[in-house]
Amino acid sequence: MGYSCEVIKFFNGSKDILIHCDSVIELGSQDIDCLEINELTNLNIELSEKRRNSAKKIYEKLGFSEYECIDIDKEHNAHDFDLNYNIQEKYSFYKQFDLVTNCGTSEHIFSQNIVFENLHNLCKEGGLLINILPIDKWKNHSFFNYHERFFFELAAANNYELLKFEYIIKKDKNVLAGVIYRKTNKKFILPNQGDIYRYRDKSIIAINSILEYFLGKNIKNIAIFGSEKEGNRVYNFLKESYINVKYFIDDFKNDELIEGIKILNYKTFIKNQDVDIIIKGPLQKGEIAGRESLKIEVKTLPLFLFE
């Protein structure tokens, strides 16, 4: 995949994250496919009209001193490595980089576990991993599309700090996920699907960053909408994640307790509204968002966090 204008915008909005990176390797011999790049950025890149323009030009303008890429097409001086294989074992390539990008490449690789292990191994500890991959539509574009769950479970299993997750919508309405991780673990771990908080003890950096993505930053006091089965499921998830729950909100109860936490009906709750956010389970019946006098943001947690 080339660097389209939409992808250029994603990178331009991520410059502060990349500021300490000096070396980069990309999966794929990436081109600049955006004639408006200089209108979208202040990089002043000279584009050739006669040949492919390597994404290397972007990284040079961003201050990177070292650029390499991997592609069996061998364009842009790419390493001719088949990413279906562990490149350390097959090609004795052990070099590591500050930044590793996977911009529209891994979906074309049949051995998914191997290609993501290669990504991990190419990255220095403390370095950055960028994945920009198809997440919606893209029919018959490649072997694979990805789901949100994939990126969060990959992070949790490997204790990647989630720095950015963004949907990139192209002009043709195909959708990409733009994801930036910081690597912390030395060894790559294959995820097993299940509750994300089961990784809590081994992957505290990842879990905290995932929760920050869903809940927001500096969240200290939370109310849960619903106090029955779904409300309790959300409560147990937050408790396992060491997040403080101040109230349950229930239209049919008031002043009862769950593990010492008050249940308030809506009329009682709106008198103070002294929480940072209201959390709703994915299967919770009823709705609280948009009610009269409510000033607190309501967020619904996705089902894949729980099963």
Secondary structure, DSSP 8 states (H G I E B T S, - for coil): --B-HHHHHHHHTTHHHHTT--EEEEES--BB--TTHHHHSS------SSS--BTHHHHHHTT-SEEEEE-TT-GGG-B---TTS-HHHHH-----EEEEEEES-GGG-S-HHHHHHHHHHHEEEEEEEEEEEEEE--TTSSS----HHHHHHHHHHHT-EEEEEEEEE-TTS-EEEEEEEE---SS-----SS-GGGGTTT-HHHHHHHHHHHH-TT---EEEE--SHHHHHHHHHHHHTT--EEEEE-TT--SEEETTEEEE-HHHHTTT--SSEEEE-TT--S--TT-TT--S-EEE--GGGT-
